[in-house]
Amino acid sequence: MSVFDERFITVQELAGMLQTTPTVIYNRLYEWPHMRTTANGIIRFRETHVEQILELMTKRPAPPVTRPNVGTRARRNR
């Protein structure tokens, strides 16, 4: 599939797909792949962008690192 075969999705369409508001989409632009199509700054998303956005949204943070109890009161020399 080439770039020319992909459909371009508007902010409003993406908001509908993600069941959110266009404001949320605009607020997340710095985190998500997108393209501006003209000098006016019209924002569009490719279908591959939407797949990447869904992956970013479903990634879970790494579990917290557990540290051994080093330097607890019981071990301190008084």
N, CA, C and O atoms as a GROMACS GRO file, in nm:
protein
  312
    1MET      N    1   0.085  -0.118   0.000
    1MET     CA    2   0.000   0.000   0.000
    1MET      C    3   0.089   0.124   0.000
    1MET      O    4   0.183   0.134   0.080
    2SER      N    5   0.061   0.214  -0.087
    2SER     CA    6   0.139   0.338  -0.093
    2SER      C    7   0.069   0.447  -0.014
    2SER      O    8  -0.045   0.432   0.030
    3VAL      N    9   0.138   0.556   0.003
    3VAL     CA   10   0.082   0.671   0.074
    3VAL      C   11  -0.044   0.721   0.004
    3VAL      O   12  -0.136   0.770   0.069
    4PHE      N   13  -0.048   0.708  -0.127
    4PHE     CA   14  -0.162   0.759  -0.203
    4PHE      C   15  -0.286   0.671  -0.189
    4PHE      O   16  -0.396   0.715  -0.220
    5ASP      N   17  -0.268   0.549  -0.142
    5ASP     CA   18  -0.381   0.459  -0.122
    5ASP      C   19  -0.447   0.480   0.014
    5ASP      O   20  -0.561   0.437   0.035
    6GLU      N   21  -0.377   0.544   0.105
    6GLU     CA   22  -0.431   0.562   0.239
    6GLU      C   23  -0.535   0.673   0.243
    6GLU      O   24  -0.528   0.771   0.169
    7ARG      N   25  -0.631   0.654   0.330
    7ARG     CA   26  -0.734   0.754   0.352
    7ARG      C   27  -0.687   0.850   0.461
    7ARG      O   28  -0.625   0.807   0.559
    8PHE      N   29  -0.714   0.977   0.444
    8PHE     CA   30  -0.679   1.076   0.545
    8PHE      C   31  -0.798   1.101   0.635
    8PHE      O   32  -0.911   1.114   0.588
    9ILE      N   33  -0.772   1.108   0.764
    9ILE     CA   34  -0.878   1.118   0.864
    9ILE      C   35  -0.868   1.254   0.932
    9ILE      O   36  -0.760   1.299   0.968
   10THR      N   37  -0.981   1.319   0.948
   10THR     CA   38  -0.985   1.451   1.012
   10THR      C   39  -0.982   1.437   1.164
   10THR      O   40  -1.000   1.328   1.218
   11VAL      N   41  -0.960   1.548   1.231
   11VAL     CA   42  -0.961   1.550   1.377
   11VAL      C   43  -1.097   1.506   1.429
   11VAL      O   44  -1.106   1.429   1.525
   12GLN      N   45  -1.203   1.554   1.365
   12GLN     CA   46  -1.339   1.518   1.409
   12GLN      C   47  -1.365   1.368   1.390
   12GLN      O   48  -1.426   1.305   1.476
   13GLU      N   49  -1.318   1.312   1.279
   13GLU     CA   50  -1.337   1.168   1.256
   13GLU      C   51  -1.259   1.086   1.358
   13GLU      O   52  -1.309   0.986   1.409
   14LEU      N   53  -1.136   1.128   1.387
   14LEU     CA   54  -1.055   1.056   1.485
   14LEU      C   55  -1.119   1.064   1.623
   14LEU      O   56  -1.120   0.966   1.697
   15ALA      N   57  -1.171   1.180   1.658
   15ALA     CA   58  -1.239   1.196   1.786
   15ALA      C   59  -1.357   1.100   1.795
   15ALA      O   60  -1.381   1.040   1.900
   16GLY      N   61  -1.431   1.085   1.687
   16GLY     CA   62  -1.542   0.991   1.686
   16GLY      C   63  -1.496   0.847   1.701
   16GLY      O   64  -1.559   0.769   1.772
   17MET      N   65  -1.387   0.812   1.633
   17MET     CA   66  -1.332   0.676   1.643
   17MET      C   67  -1.289   0.643   1.785
   17MET      O   68  -1.310   0.532   1.834
   18LEU      N   69  -1.227   0.742   1.851
   18LEU     CA   70  -1.174   0.722   1.985
   18LEU      C   71  -1.276   0.754   2.094
   18LEU      O   72  -1.247   0.743   2.213
   19GLN      N   73  -1.394   0.794   2.052
   19GLN     CA   74  -1.503   0.831   2.143
   19GLN      C   75  -1.458   0.937   2.243
   19GLN      O   76  -1.472   0.922   2.364
   20THR      N   77  -1.403   1.045   2.188
   20THR     CA   78  -1.358   1.157   2.269
   20THR      C   79  -1.393   1.286   2.195
   20THR      O   80  -1.465   1.283   2.095
   21THR      N   81  -1.344   1.396   2.243
   21THR     CA   82  -1.374   1.524   2.179
   21THR      C   83  -1.257   1.571   2.094
   21THR      O   84  -1.144   1.529   2.116
   22PRO      N   85  -1.283   1.656   1.996
   22PRO     CA   86  -1.173   1.713   1.917
   22PRO      C   87  -1.071   1.788   2.003
   22PRO      O   88  -0.952   1.791   1.968
   23THR      N   89  -1.114   1.846   2.112
   23THR     CA   90  -1.022   1.917   2.202
   23THR      C   91  -0.916   1.823   2.256
   23THR      O   92  -0.798   1.860   2.265
   24VAL      N   93  -0.955   1.702   2.293
   24VAL     CA   94  -0.859   1.604   2.343
   24VAL      C   95  -0.758   1.569   2.234
   24VAL      O   96  -0.639   1.555   2.262
   25ILE      N   97  -0.805   1.556   2.112
   25ILE     CA   98  -0.716   1.524   2.000
   25ILE      C   99  -0.614   1.638   1.982
   25ILE      O  100  -0.495   1.612   1.970
   26TYR      N  101  -0.662   1.762   1.980
   26TYR     CA  102  -0.570   1.875   1.965
   26TYR      C  103  -0.469   1.881   2.079
   26TYR      O  104  -0.353   1.914   2.057
   27ASN      N  105  -0.512   1.849   2.200
   27ASN     CA  106  -0.422   1.852   2.315
   27ASN      C  107  -0.315   1.744   2.309
   27ASN      O  108  -0.209   1.758   2.369
   28ARG      N  109  -0.342   1.636   2.237
   28ARG     CA  110  -0.248   1.524   2.228
   28ARG      C  111  -0.159   1.528   2.103
   28ARG      O  112  -0.077   1.439   2.085
   29LEU      N  113  -0.173   1.628   2.019
   29LEU     CA  114  -0.099   1.633   1.893
   29LEU      C  115   0.052   1.622   1.913
   29LEU      O  116   0.121   1.561   1.831
   30TYR      N  117   0.104   1.681   2.020
   30TYR     CA  118   0.248   1.676   2.042
   30TYR      C  119   0.296   1.534   2.073
   30TYR      O  120   0.415   1.506   2.059
   31GLU      N  121   0.206   1.445   2.114
   31GLU     CA  122   0.242   1.307   2.146
   31GLU      C  123   0.218   1.211   2.030
   31GLU      O  124   0.280   1.105   2.024
   32TRP      N  125   0.130   1.248   1.939
   32TRP     CA  126   0.083   1.155   1.837
   32TRP      C  127   0.133   1.191   1.698
   32TRP      O  128   0.156   1.308   1.668
   33PRO      N  129   0.151   1.089   1.613
   33PRO     CA  130   0.188   1.116   1.473
   33PRO      C  131   0.072   1.180   1.398
   33PRO      O  132  -0.043   1.138   1.414
   34HIS      N  133   0.102   1.279   1.318
   34HIS     CA  134   0.000   1.346   1.238
   34HIS      C  135   0.070   1.423   1.127
   34HIS      O  136   0.193   1.427   1.122
   35MET      N  137  -0.007   1.483   1.040
   35MET     CA  138   0.052   1.565   0.935
   35MET      C  139  -0.033   1.688   0.914
   35MET      O  140  -0.155   1.687   0.933
   36ARG      N  141   0.032   1.794   0.874
   36ARG     CA  142  -0.038   1.918   0.837
   36ARG      C  143  -0.036   1.923   0.686
   36ARG      O  144   0.069   1.915   0.623
   37THR      N  145  -0.154   1.936   0.627
   37THR     CA  146  -0.164   1.919   0.482
   37THR      C  147  -0.141   2.046   0.401
   37THR      O  148  -0.106   2.037   0.284
   38THR      N  149  -0.160   2.163   0.459
   38THR     CA  150  -0.145   2.288   0.384
   38THR      C  151  -0.075   2.392   0.470
   38THR      O  152  -0.044   2.370   0.587
   39ALA      N  153  -0.051   2.505   0.409
   39ALA     CA  154   0.010   2.616   0.483
   39ALA      C  155  -0.084   2.666   0.593
   39ALA      O  156  -0.039   2.727   0.690
   40ASN      N  157  -0.213   2.639   0.578
   40ASN     CA  158  -0.310   2.680   0.681
   40ASN      C  159  -0.303   2.593   0.805
   40ASN      O  160  -0.365   2.625   0.907
   41GLY      N  161  -0.228   2.485   0.798
   41GLY     CA  162  -0.210   2.399   0.914
   41GLY      C  163  -0.323   2.300   0.936
   41GLY      O  164  -0.346   2.258   1.050
   42ILE      N  165  -0.394   2.262   0.831
   42ILE     CA  166  -0.501   2.164   0.846
   42ILE      C  167  -0.439   2.031   0.887
   42ILE      O  168  -0.345   1.984   0.822
   43ILE      N  169  -0.491   1.972   0.993
   43ILE     CA  170  -0.434   1.849   1.049
   43ILE      C  171  -0.511   1.729   0.997
   43ILE      O  172  -0.634   1.726   0.997
   44ARG      N  173  -0.435   1.629   0.953
   44ARG     CA  174  -0.493   1.504   0.907
   44ARG      C  175  -0.411   1.389   0.964
   44ARG      O  176  -0.293   1.404   0.997
   45PHE      N  177  -0.475   1.276   0.975
   45PHE     CA  178  -0.411   1.154   1.022
   45PHE      C  179  -0.424   1.049   0.914
   45PHE      O  180  -0.530   1.033   0.854
   46ARG      N  181  -0.316   0.977   0.890
   46ARG     CA  182  -0.323   0.862   0.799
   46ARG      C  183  -0.376   0.743   0.876
   46ARG      O  184  -0.377   0.744   1.000
   47GLU      N  185  -0.422   0.641   0.804
   47GLU     CA  186  -0.470   0.521   0.872
   47GLU      C  187  -0.358   0.458   0.955
   47GLU      O  188  -0.383   0.407   1.065
   48THR      N  189  -0.236   0.462   0.904
   48THR     CA  190  -0.124   0.407   0.982
   48THR      C  191  -0.099   0.490   1.108
   48THR      O  192  -0.056   0.435   1.210
   49HIS      N  193  -0.125   0.620   1.102
   49HIS     CA  194  -0.113   0.704   1.222
   49HIS      C  195  -0.212   0.658   1.328
   49HIS      O  196  -0.179   0.651   1.447
   50VAL      N  197  -0.335   0.626   1.285
   50VAL     CA  198  -0.438   0.584   1.380
   50VAL      C  199  -0.395   0.454   1.449
   50VAL      O  200  -0.415   0.438   1.569
   51GLU      N  201  -0.336   0.363   1.374
   51GLU     CA  202  -0.287   0.238   1.433
   51GLU      C  203  -0.179   0.267   1.536
   51GLU      O  204  -0.178   0.208   1.644
   52GLN      N  205  -0.088   0.359   1.505
   52GLN     CA  206   0.017   0.396   1.599
   52GLN      C  207  -0.040   0.463   1.724
   52GLN      O  208   0.007   0.438   1.835
   53ILE      N  209  -0.140   0.547   1.705
   53ILE     CA  210  -0.204   0.614   1.818
   53ILE      C  211  -0.270   0.513   1.910
   53ILE      O  212  -0.259   0.523   2.032
   54LEU      N  213  -0.338   0.416   1.852
   54LEU     CA  214  -0.402   0.311   1.933
   54LEU      C  215  -0.298   0.233   2.012
   54LEU      O  216  -0.322   0.198   2.127
   55GLU      N  217  -0.184   0.205   1.952
   55GLU     CA  218  -0.077   0.137   2.024
   55GLU      C  219  -0.025   0.223   2.139
   55GLU      O  220  -0.002   0.172   2.249
   56LEU      N  221  -0.007   0.351   2.114
   56LEU     CA  222   0.039   0.441   2.220
   56LEU      C  223  -0.060   0.449   2.334
   56LEU      O  224  -0.021   0.457   2.450
   57MET      N  225  -0.188   0.446   2.302
   57MET     CA  226  -0.292   0.457   2.404
   57MET      C  227  -0.305   0.330   2.486
   57MET      O  228  -0.347   0.336   2.602
   58THR      N  229  -0.269   0.215   2.429
   58THR     CA  230  -0.287   0.089   2.500
   58THR      C  231  -0.161   0.042   2.571
   58THR      O  232  -0.166  -0.057   2.644
   59LYS      N  233  -0.048   0.111   2.552
   59LYS     CA  234   0.072   0.074   2.625
   59LYS      C  235   0.053   0.104   2.772
   59LYS      O  236   0.001   0.208   2.810
   60ARG      N  237   0.096   0.012   2.852
   60ARG     CA  238   0.084   0.030   2.996
   60ARG      C  239   0.221   0.067   3.052
   60ARG      O  240   0.323   0.022   3.002
   61PRO      N  241   0.221   0.149   3.155
   61PRO     CA  242   0.351   0.186   3.214
   61PRO      C  243   0.417   0.064   3.277
   61PRO      O  244   0.350  -0.030   3.318
   62ALA      N  245   0.548   0.068   3.284
   62ALA     CA  246   0.623  -0.041   3.346
   62ALA      C  247   0.590  -0.046   3.495
   62ALA      O  248   0.566   0.058   3.557
   63PRO      N  249   0.589  -0.166   3.551
   63PRO     CA  250   0.559  -0.175   3.695
   63PRO      C  251   0.667  -0.105   3.776
   63PRO      O  252   0.782  -0.096   3.732
   64PRO      N  253   0.632  -0.055   3.893
   64PRO     CA  254   0.732   0.015   3.974
   64PRO      C  255   0.844  -0.080   4.017
   64PRO      O  256   0.821  -0.199   4.040
   65VAL      N  257   0.962  -0.027   4.027
   65VAL     CA  258   1.077  -0.107   4.069
   65VAL      C  259   1.073  -0.120   4.220
   65VAL      O  260   1.063  -0.021   4.293
   66THR      N  261   1.081  -0.244   4.266
   66THR     CA  262   1.084  -0.265   4.410
   66THR      C  263   1.228  -0.262   4.457
   66THR      O  264   1.316  -0.322   4.394
   67ARG      N  265   1.251  -0.193   4.564
   67ARG     CA  266   1.386  -0.179   4.617
   67ARG      C  267   1.397  -0.254   4.748
   67ARG      O  268   1.301  -0.259   4.825
   68PRO      N  269   1.511  -0.312   4.774
   68PRO     CA  270   1.529  -0.380   4.902
   68PRO      C  271   1.529  -0.280   5.016
   68PRO      O  272   1.556  -0.161   4.997
   69ASN      N  273   1.498  -0.328   5.132
   69ASN     CA  274   1.494  -0.241   5.250
   69ASN      C  275   1.635  -0.214   5.299
   69ASN      O  276   1.682  -0.274   5.396
   70VAL      N  277   1.700  -0.123   5.233
   70VAL     CA  278   1.836  -0.086   5.269
   70VAL      C  279   1.829   0.040   5.354
   70VAL      O  280   1.760   0.136   5.321
   71GLY      N  281   1.902   0.037   5.465
   71GLY     CA  282   1.907   0.156   5.550
   71GLY      C  283   1.786   0.173   5.638
   71GLY      O  284   1.752   0.286   5.674
   72THR      N  285   1.718   0.065   5.673
   72THR     CA  286   1.603   0.077   5.762
   72THR      C  287   1.651   0.103   5.904
   72THR      O  288   1.770   0.086   5.933
   73ARG      N  289   1.563   0.142   5.989
   73ARG     CA  290   1.599   0.173   6.128
   73ARG      C  291   1.662   0.053   6.199
   73ARG      O  292   1.753   0.070   6.280
   74ALA      N  293   1.615  -0.067   6.169
   74ALA     CA  294   1.666  -0.185   6.238
   74ALA      C  295   1.814  -0.206   6.207
   74ALA      O  296   1.886  -0.263   6.290
   75ARG      N  297   1.861  -0.164   6.093
   75ARG     CA  298   1.999  -0.188   6.054
   75ARG      C  299   2.093  -0.073   6.092
   75ARG      O  300   2.214  -0.091   6.092
   76ARG      N  301   2.039   0.039   6.125
   76ARG     CA  302   2.124   0.154   6.156
   76ARG      C  303   2.199   0.132   6.288
   76ARG      O  304   2.145   0.078   6.384
   77ASN      N  305   2.322   0.175   6.289
   77ASN     CA  306   2.398   0.174   6.414
   77ASN      C  307   2.374   0.306   6.486
   77ASN      O  308   2.384   0.413   6.427
   78ARG      N  309   2.342   0.294   6.610
   78ARG     CA  310   2.315   0.417   6.686
   78ARG      C  311   2.430   0.453   6.772
   78ARG      O  312   2.425   0.554   6.843
   0.00000   0.00000   0.00000
